[in-house]
Amino acid sequence: MPDEPSGPGAGSLFPVAHPEALTDPEKLLAAYFGSSTVGLCILDPEFRYLAINDTLAKMNGASAADHSGKTARQILGDDFADLLEPEFRRALVTGNPVTFDVPGKPLTKEEDSRWIVHYLPIKDGTGAVTRIGVMVFNLTQQKKMEDLLRDLTGSLKNQMARLQMLLEVSSILASNWNVPQVFPTISARIRRVLRQEYAGFELHDPATDLLVRQSEDFPLGKGLLTDIQINPHTSPGGRALEARTSMIFSREQLQGFDAEIAKKLLAEGIRSLCCVPLLRPKGPLGVLLLGSTRPNAFHPDDLPLLNQVAMQLAIAIENQRAAIEIDALQQRLDEKKKYLEGETPSHGSLTEIVGESRALKQVLDQVATVAASDATVLILGETGTGKELVARAIHRLSRRQEKPFIKVNCAAIPTGLLESELFGHEKGAFTGAVVRKVGRLELADGGTLFLDEVGEISLELQPKLLRVLQDHEFERLGSTHTIKVNLRLIAATNRDLAGSVANREFRSDLFYRLNVFPIRVPPLRERREDIPLLVRYFVRKLAARMDRHVETVPKQTMQALAAWSWPGNVRELENLMERSFILSEGRALQVPLWELHAEKPQLGGEPAHSLDRAERQHIIRVLRETQGVVSGPNGAAHRLGLKRTTLQSKMQRLKITRQDYSDPRSFPSPKRQRKSGTHDS
């Protein structure tokens, strides 16, 4: 017997026939016969084993010795032999190598294994093929790796598609918070991933306790879902909303709902429905619905993706609601600001101050002088003289003209509320303070604060106002946080503040702070030459407002108007002009001059009517008895059973001055009256 082939792995070769079965060509194959993963054998033309290694013998399920003298059919069986023999004969006839795949089941009875078989023809010295070398490779692990790689690649593509969808949804909502408007576009992005036929979202309406559909995307729908009232307690979406968790419903489960919306969905052909609640920290907002005509169209693995979409929708809805609320609050703030500022004309700064008299020009010169500074201005004058117009003129000529002009009428606001109006308050600062309120001092920051009728501010509130003037800071009611403001103060009054200081009705330190630059606005009787100009101004203004044409004012009428004393000043003249304009029927202004004569005061300044005279004398008597004290438990207002502001209004109307009740000679005391035998009528 010849020597065994030498070389790597030669000892693994098990010859099963004669020693001459291995010749020089097989020595190359013998080098790999020791491999534990590659099966090798040599077959003769009859498909009998001439040599085989241990690896292939184990693959075939028999020992190497059991293969001796047997054919492949005897070892592997007819089914497998029928699969291999055609390829074997092709290699034997053609003399060319043949490679083909063999499923794992014939070899290992496993469905998921894979093998590759190589037939290598071995020729003799004459070139005839006398044997076939067989190499068998087990590629099962490689196949598993390929399958795993393919699965991972598919999963990665799916995840990339989902992430891309989330990114696009986020981009859409970032550019437009109007979710109902952009929802069809969002549904189209979701459809690329989940292939749903129907999509919609519903929001809960607390007022009606219903789910209200905001938008839907159902290109193939029959229109059966339109205008349906959705009960959140009986509908699929409502169940998911109450549970605050995403739910998937099959066709059979939808049939178990009594709600009309469920019946309509079934009528539309929906066989799978996914309901995802729209949740926010403040509470659930609504529900996102996805429907499909395919059964089992949605899987639990889809819910994390849809939860993220629902979260983005909920945030966008909440942002939209917040934006609407902010816009509404801003609009209310703007309206309140306009109300507080009043209607400021857009034309020239001094256009509404009409007149050419010397007295008025002196006032305008003072306005121009003080406007450029930030000095506090105290405007003095009788009621109706136009003190507010002067204050607005100062503001519009100042460097603060682009900032707010906030007006506060201290006489029109009750004493108990004036502090809250000026300084603002925090929520819960007092009974009825249900929200935080920004005070007018804070609203005037950077601009001008106009305090009309400043003499009506109570003694309790005056120190707080003084602090604002001194330190430019204050605290809201119910707060310890100090607010700094930069504002200019303009005050106005028709009272004698110096006299009020003397009577301890007004703080002297606040008076000196206010009286930095006093401006006295003259009454109309001191600038009678301005009356014709004012009449023409009011006539033009009323003609434009009422769309009527009044071309002339009779000469006698103008003379009568110029001669009248006008106790109500410019305001009285304006009201008379409006009344006259309404009464006029032709081109000439018809003024009811008889009203002026009926109201003409007697000499001495007392009213003509005996009732007013009696009331005037009674008030003066009480004021003398209280030594001029108006308010408080011992004041004249308390004795007369009147409010302080009502008494002050009567004193203005009856022209009661401090001299009337401080000078004993102006009114006889009760004792002197009894001695003289006089009585009040």
Sequence and secondary structure as in RCSB ss.txt:
>XXXX:A:sequence
MPDEPSGPGAGSLFPVAHPEALTDPEKLLAAYFGSSTVGLCILDPEFRYLAINDTLAKMNGASAADHSGKTARQI
LGDDFADLLEPEFRRALVTGNPVTFDVPGKPLTKEEDSRWIVHYLPIKDGTGAVTRIGVMVFNLTQQKKMEDLLR
DLTGSLKNQMARLQMLLEVSSILASNWNVPQVFPTISARIRRVLRQEYAGFELHDPATDLLVRQSEDFPLGKGLL
TDIQINPHTSPGGRALEARTSMIFSREQLQGFDAEIAKKLLAEGIRSLCCVPLLRPKGPLGVLLLGSTRPNAFHP
DDLPLLNQVAMQLAIAIENQRAAIEIDALQQRLDEKKKYLEGETPSHGSLTEIVGESRALKQVLDQVATVAASDA
TVLILGETGTGKELVARAIHRLSRRQEKPFIKVNCAAIPTGLLESELFGHEKGAFTGAVVRKVGRLELADGGTLF
LDEVGEISLELQPKLLRVLQDHEFERLGSTHTIKVNLRLIAATNRDLAGSVANREFRSDLFYRLNVFPIRVPPLR
ERREDIPLLVRYFVRKLAARMDRHVETVPKQTMQALAAWSWPGNVRELENLMERSFILSEGRALQVPLWELHAEK
PQLGGEPAHSLDRAERQHIIRVLRETQGVVSGPNGAAHRLGLKRTTLQSKMQRLKITRQDYSDPRSFPSPKRQRK
SGTHDS
>XXXX:A:secstr
      STTGGGEEE S GGG  HHHHHHHTTTT SSEEEEEE TTSBEEEEEHHHHHHHTS TGGGTT BHHHH
H HHHHHHHHHHHHHHHHH S EEEEEESHHHHS TT EEEEEEEEEE TTS EEEEEEEEEE HHHHHHHHHHH
HHHHHHHHHHHHHHHHHHHHHHHHH   HHHHHHHHHHHHHHHH  SEEEEEEEETTTTEEEEEEEE TT  STT
TT  B TTTSHHHHHHHHTS EEEEHHHHTT  SHHHHHHHHTT  EEEEEEEEETTEEEEEEEEEESSTT   G
GGHHHHHHHHHHHHHHHHHHHHHHHHHHHHHHHHHHHHHHH    SS TTTTS    HHHHHHHHHHHHHHTS  
 EEEE  TTS HHHHHHHHHHHSTTTTS EEEEETTTS HHHHHHHHHEE TTSSTT  S EE HHHHTTTSEEE
EETGGGS TTTHHHHHHHHHHSEEE BT   EEE   EEEEEESS HHHHHHTTSS HHHHHHHTTEEEE   GG
G GGGHHHHHHHHHHHHHHHHT    B  HHHHHHHHHS  TTHHHHHHHHHHHHHHH  SSB    THHHHHT 
  TTS  SSHHHHHHHHHHHHHHHHTTT  SSTTSHHHHHT  HHHHHHHHHHTT  HHHHH GGGS  HHHHHH
HT    
